[in-house]
Amino acid sequence: QVQLVESGGGLVEAGGSLRLSCAASGSILNININVMRWYRQAPGEQRELVASITTGGGVTYYADSVKGRFTISRDNAKKTVYLQMNSLKPEDTAVYYCNADALPVGSAVYNHYWGQGTQVTVSS
């Protein structure tokens, strides 16, 4: 089965940086991983899209709240998407989830996958 595993979360002071990683594994080929995304969900809040990146990495999207501070990138050979987070603010505190549209081996249909999430806590 296809799995997404996030890492890199932790506790950081305001103004600091973290780099999140999300690696895909299982019955999936790197070429068949389409759009990859980062979402986040703060306590009591709806899950929101933070950033996304297309297969070739040429088209990216960022939520207004993170523009200029966060950078999404991917390494297709490693089947991994990254989120570099700079100038972190307390309001960035949330569980961050990676997400991907991917075509599993043996399937003709792209499926939507979620990781388990990684906690990011930014202290003031």
Secondary structure by P-SEA (a helix, b strand, c coil): cbbbbbcccccccccbbbbbbbbbbcccccccccccbbbbbcccccccccccccccccbbbbcccccccbbbbbcccccbbbbbbcccccccccbbbbbbbcccccccbbbbbbccbbbbbbcc
